[in-house]
């Protein structure tokens, strides 16, 4: 009986190891392939690994003609503006949804999900046509507005949960001590909800940095972001430059996700949609 239990235990451990190995391969395999292409000088089929490694393509990407740094700066600038615009809407909207007894609260929250429910491509095509008529096509402002239409989904829902997680008795105590509604909001509610708001800002930032389709239809040819640069390199068959650009996009994503893990607590997540 003991021998059978040992065999069963080892078989379970082996099955778990196989599953974890396949999961690790699915996650880290594409990233490892990116690293290989990023440093490959020559890599021809049917070779499993590059025939020659080097940094010449890195020099091309970071040269003034490569445009990577300029595109990265444009991507970050657009993402920052998108975060500011989204928070300007999400903070009052999230507070109202969390604190006020709105009759159609559920429908309002669902309304912010509509941009995610509708296929992006036809929406962006029609937005591009409208923006062209009013002079926003090919402008940073037009791209920011498109990015914010998706960023508001994350910003409003997380902001609403963050404000809902704040103990209302603390606000009542501040009001009883003579604080005005604005002072109570500024000194009590907003600081307590700040971790959730920071997390929502980070998610909006990442959404904007990685956004391609909306930028392509609204920003091209005057606004070039890093995802557009990666797309152009991929379509041109230059996988080295495309891989280097993809690795550059990974840097802010990984850094900000570490920050999200610190600020986005379980009590905030529990309040989403509440």
Rosetta blueprint (number, residue, H / E / L):
1 X L
2 X H
3 X H
4 X H
5 X H
6 X H
7 X H
8 X H
9 X H
10 X H
11 X H
12 X H
13 X H
14 X H
15 X H
16 X H
17 X H
18 X H
19 X H
20 X H
21 X H
22 X H
23 X H
24 X H
25 X H
26 X H
27 X H
28 X H
29 X H
30 X H
31 X H
32 X H
33 X H
34 X H
35 X H
36 X H
37 X H
38 X H
39 X L
40 X E
41 X E
42 X E
43 X L
44 X L
45 X L
46 X L
47 X L
48 X L
49 X L
50 X L
51 X L
52 X E
53 X E
54 X L
55 X L
56 X H
57 X H
58 X H
59 X H
60 X H
61 X H
62 X H
63 X L
64 X L
65 X L
66 X L
67 X L
68 X H
69 X H
70 X H
71 X H
72 X H
73 X H
74 X H
75 X H
76 X H
77 X H
78 X H
79 X H
80 X H
81 X H
82 X H
83 X H
84 X H
85 X H
86 X H
87 X H
88 X H
89 X H
90 X H
91 X H
92 X H
93 X H
94 X H
95 X H
96 X H
97 X H
98 X H
99 X H
100 X L
101 X L
102 X L
103 X L
104 X L
105 X H
106 X H
107 X H
108 X H
109 X H
110 X H
111 X H
112 X L
113 X L
114 X H
115 X H
116 X H
117 X H
118 X L
119 X L
120 X H
121 X H
122 X H
123 X H
124 X H
125 X H
126 X H
127 X H
128 X H
129 X H
130 X H
131 X H
132 X H
133 X H
134 X H
135 X L
136 X L
137 X L
138 X L
139 X L
140 X H
141 X H
142 X H
143 X H
144 X H
145 X H
146 X H
147 X H
148 X H
149 X H
150 X H
151 X H
152 X H
153 X H
154 X H
155 X H
156 X H
157 X H
158 X H
159 X H
160 X H
161 X H
162 X H
163 X H
164 X H
165 X L
166 X L
167 X L
168 X H
169 X H
170 X H
171 X H
172 X H
173 X H
174 X H
175 X H
176 X H
177 X L
178 X L
179 X L
180 X L
181 X H
182 X H
183 X H
184 X H
185 X H
186 X H
187 X H
188 X H
189 X H
190 X H
191 X H
192 X H
193 X H
194 X H
195 X H
196 X H
197 X H
198 X H
199 X H
200 X H
201 X H
202 X H
203 X H
204 X H
205 X H
206 X H
207 X H
208 X H
209 X H
210 X H
211 X L
212 X L
213 X H
214 X H
215 X H
216 X H
217 X H
218 X H
219 X H
220 X L
221 X L
222 X L
223 X L
224 X L
225 X L
226 X H
227 X H
228 X H
229 X H
230 X H
231 X H
232 X H
233 X H
234 X H
235 X H
236 X L
237 X L
238 X L
239 X H
240 X H
241 X H
242 X H
243 X H
244 X H
245 X H
246 X H
247 X H
248 X H
249 X H
250 X H
251 X H
252 X H
253 X H
254 X H
255 X H
256 X H
257 X H
258 X H
259 X H
260 X H
261 X H
262 X H
263 X H
264 X L
265 X L
266 X H
267 X H
268 X H
269 X H
270 X H
271 X L
272 X L
273 X L
274 X L
